[in-house]
Amino acid sequence: MGSLREVTQRKLGYYIHKCSSYSTTYVPENIQENKSHDQSSRWSSNSNNPSQYLILKLQKVAIVKNITFGKYEKTHVCNLKKFKIYGGLHDENMLELLESGLKNNSTPETFELRHEVGGQPLPCRYIKIVPLQSWGPSFNFSIWFVELHGISDWNFVKPCIDWFNLYREREVIRHCLKHFRQMRYTNALEALAKETQVQLEDPHLTKLHEILVEHGDFQGTEDFMSEAVSCGMFNAYIGQQEYIPEWILMHAPQHPDVTNSSEAKRECRPGMRGGHQMCLDPSSETIYLFGGWDGNQDLSDMWEYHIPSQEWTLCCPDTSQEGGPSARSCHKFCLDPERRQIFTLGRYLDVNFRSPPNLKSDFYVYDIESNTWTLITEDTGSMGGPQLIYDHQMCMDSERRTIYVFGGRVLTPSVGAPEDRNPGNVASSQDPVFSGLYCYHVPTNTWKLLWDDSAPGGPRIKSRVGHSMLFHPVCRRLFIFAGQRGKEYLNDFYTLDVDTQIVQAVCDWGVSGAGDGPASGFTQRATIDPDLNEIYVLSGLSKDKEKREESVQNSFWVYYIKKNQWSCIYRNENTGEQYWHIEPCPRFAHQLVYDRTNKVHYLFGGNPGRTGLPKLRLDDFWRLRLCHPTPQQLDHTIKLMIRKYRFVELASKDRFAALEYLQTDLSDIIDHSNKDQTKEFQQLAAVLFQGSDGSGDADIDTADSEQYRQRSNLFHKLGTFFPSGMTQPHSSLIDLIPL
């Protein structure tokens, strides 16, 4: 069977199979026609109760990968703010494929559906759309247009169906085996396992069940789990745990008076600045830094930092004197690691200098090997590329030797009030003009406009400034999120497949960002690790606060691409300069680069946003390493869990033996400097005063059953540390029985 990428994806045909019987619904003849101007061309429920649904039946079984929702030509109160999508071979037995929502606008949105189960493609005949909430709280639900994309090639789909049917039969048997073992139906368990040759779990887990549940050997259980830790069996579990951030100050801030380049040169390190650019060359383990604004002027110095030796070197005090770009800030860098070339585009110009001769968009490349600059063109706008822009984003596709440039504000001849250099302020009588999405092919020296805000039918992603854009070289997608558009602060998140030009909405995490993703804002800095499928974001200015100093509150987020989840692992909550040697002070207009090989971030400079010192910029240099819990820490956690269970079981049999165990073995493993562990340890003593006063055979049988149940619970908890492919089914056979 070929991979999903080896088989052509196509639009899938369907028809409406079933609507909610809960209330009357209006169904047009065909919602496969995208009539965005026609109010009546939609499926519409008669109420807004969440039990509404729409089931689509595909013309033939397929692997459904994406779904596109069309919308009315204007915002509409009946648009789906929240929905779920299910899929399966039968309309009464479907798996959840997506939970998301639509923006209340006229732009169609495409979502990727879950299309694998057990590591194999999931065949579907039915797709069920369940509206949960409309944009108008008291309005009914409407679906204007639905388009499904996937694989319908029968030569590919037929083996998927065969595998899926075998998978379901195997899972039924495994659930029966789990139930028989829980109920201690030993003969039935052995007979079913022998007849079907289906394994309930990996033999390692069966051995653990025998040691712990059947024999009650807690010391043997500890030894077994410690051996599993040392063998690396739990590395996948450790990798899934939350990161712990470790900041290390590489170079402390200079004195605020040291702002000129001669002092910086004497100390052999870059001076204070914001709006600069950095990139990291993995082959030489070198960080390159160019330009920026020091609070008084734009800079044109080029620096390199050698990571192994931890030394800065001034490559060039003024790149314009060596055929390179002039002094600038708010420009962008991108590196071609294969050919070791750095491209730079864009810059900010003060209003007073925005005359037509100065508004040319120069484009340079720096060759690392020869240490030389080359002017590619004096004006990309004259070649079909972007006009002079700033606060845009630029990414390199090394495989195709293509650069993508998106967004940024277009600089036009000055008219009206002056602007503030700081991001977020657009104080001009002119309406801001935002640049679209361009691609530049290096070998042919050609630019192409993919789309802009004037595109027919509207842009697929609105242009913006202060956003983030990253390229994933494995899945060949651009990730675009957040930013600012005039007075609108965006919190959307999209992917763009650079080969098919398909845009998919990932998520829209809300204005506050509480628990869902970074707060709505701009000037955040983002990096990507395609090996781990993770995106890292260090926030910048946030619109949660109106005052500049309060809005600069950095936090560090991880977005797990495969799980489509955000996680905040660090917040800059400390106040006072006594903390700034432990962690970076809040800032924006900083720069962040990522060492993909060593899994380390480097942060330099920025604007602390202090009202009393508007020209102050930073020059401190930090290293950030994201750490998972160590195997030793996990081993300690597991032993503590086992010993607590052993203590509870001892307390039900022999309270004096339990008390001795509490004071010795359990006390020895408790971290008494940890308040939570100490409190839990103290509360365990109460277990000694619990228990039954009765006696007799009935109580012995009850105690034996309770002991078996408790050991089974511990076995289930210990199973969570193993890879999911090794464990028994997580769900219970009893829970699957319909009531």
Phi, psi and omega in degrees: 000131179285166177284167181296330181282343181276349182250134183296133177270139183218167177287136184257139176274150180204169169218162182287119184267318185201143172244170179300133176272001184291327178205168180292139177233153175261125181237119176290169180299326184204118174264016174274353177263126183272081179261079186293344181265355187255112180299329186274351183273077182196158165271133184220133178277167180264356179210179179245025176285140186295352182279007176286151175199164178223125180251125177256134178253122179289150179296334172204161182299141183209168170265106186269116186258324185223154173228136178244132175254123170273165184222169174292159185291349177231170172299151185211136183294342182268357177300150184279111176282327177219144178201165171233153178231134179239160177207156179177180180279339182231145186286348179258359182216093185230158182253142178291128183251337184193143167229119184200202181198161179259149171283150182272073177216191183259003185275125176301150181231138180245136181235144173274131179264151170297125183227023175223150172216132183061026180080006181236156180301141181262114178282141180226144170245336183234141174235124183248124178254120183244103176292140179245328183201137175260164180292330171268116190301335182247017183255159179286178182262143176224140173236118189272323185198138178228133176230131180249139177236145178175205184244122180241004178300116186297328179295333177270320187286322184302312177298330178294320178295315180300314180297318183296320179295319176294322179298315180294320179296319179295320180293325176299314181296318180296322177295322177294317179300317179297317181295317180298320180291320178297323181273358179063038174272076190297316182295316180296321179299311182292321181294316181293319179295320180290319183292319187263340185059027177263131179271134176294322186200179175295144180305332177299319180289324177298320177297318178297321179297319180296315182295313188274301190284315185279321184256347179063033181269090184289324178293320176297325177295316177301314181296319180298314182291322177297321178294321178295322177297312183293333179278358180080016182292338183254016181298323179296319177297315180300319180293341180269355182279161181298142176289153172245117183283138176233105178272136174231125179280113181277318177220126180287161178297145171283170175295139183306335181285343182275087183239352183265160188291333181294320177294318180298320180294321182296325178275356178055053174200154181298148177275183183296142180187162170218164181070019178274183178227147179220150170212163184236125177269109186292330184292325179255000182052052183231135175262134177249136182231133181220134168070202182118180181239125184265010182103342180233327185206160172285150183247155179228023180273149181239126183237156171227144179239118180272113188297313181299320182270348180057045181232140173269145174225134177277108180288318184202126179287336180210101184296333181294337179280352181239029177080013181257190182291156176284174178303141184193164174215167181061023174272186179222149179246149161210145186249136167262100185292336181289317183256001177053058177233141179244126179255142177225139185214142172088165177183160175267140175236134176298150184305322183295341183254010184271059172267153184311319180296334182272353188265031174272142183262093180283155188219119186238158171228138178248124178266117185293319184299314184267353181056046181229147175261146175226131175278115179285314177202151176283336184207105178295332179298327180285348181257009183090009178264193182290153171288180178296122186226164173216162183055038175264191174224149185217132181227153182245127169260096186294326183298315181263001182052051182233135177253134176252131179235125182225138173073198186098155178268132178281128177276126181239162179308135188294133174216125174095206190290152176289158179258159171272132180297331183295144179299152174095350180248117177240085188252066179230151178288343177277147172289135181295144177250128182250139182280155182267206181257122180239155169231144181237123179265114188297311184300324183261356179055047182234143177254151176217131175275118179277318171191163172214188185293344180263009181299143179303132181080003180092153180289152178287329173224126182296138176293159190193177173230163176065023183264188175235145175214128182228148178249130177259107186289342182277305179274356175056053179231148168267137174252121184235129181204157173062193180115192186223144177221096186065238178263007180263128179252121193265147176225031178271169186209121183230159166238148177231118174285114188289342180272321182258348183064021177279127178259133177234136174280125180275303179192165175226103197269012174090158187293317184283333182070011185293108175079349184254324183179180180301149179297151177305125184186198184203171185064016173291158178243133186229147175226169182221144173241100182291340177289317181269352185056052180228144174245137182244135183228123170256115188293161177240242178282138181243143177268013172292335182240146179272323182282139184302313184294326180282334183280347178268088179223099187287146171217156182242127185239151172240130173251119180270108189299313184296323183269351182054051183225141172262150174215129177268122183249355181202137173228137181276072188267345180289147177235146180105139186292347179294345181267348192282002168263354179261322179212158182294143175290156179303146184195167167219178184057027177271179174228142183226129175234160186234129173269099186294330181289312183263000177058052182226140174258152174232133183239134177222136167064198180126183181247118180285353176066038181271121184300321182286342180229072187295337181268357184291129172235165187250155176225017179284153187230124188234152171243135179238121175246131178263119187246141170268162173305145181281160175303325179295320177295321179293320179299320178295318180299317181293316179298320178298318179297315182295318184290329176293317177297318181296321179297315181298319180292320177298320182297332180281347183247311187216101187292328180290319176295323179294319179297318179296320179295321179298319184281344183246277187300317181287318181297326183295330185264352179284135172274097186287353172275349178268117185298320182293316179294321180296318180296317179295322179298318180293325181287338180296334180300332180296336180297333182294339183258011177257162177137168183271147177264355185279181179207175176113173184296322181300318180292326178296315179297318180296317180295322179294318179294319179294321178297315179297319181295317181294318177295323178296321177298317178295319178301318179296319180292319177294331179295337181292342179280341181274156173303143186300331180290350181263342193264167173291165179303143181284326181276165183253146179299321181297321182291341181275349181283121179291143179261000000 
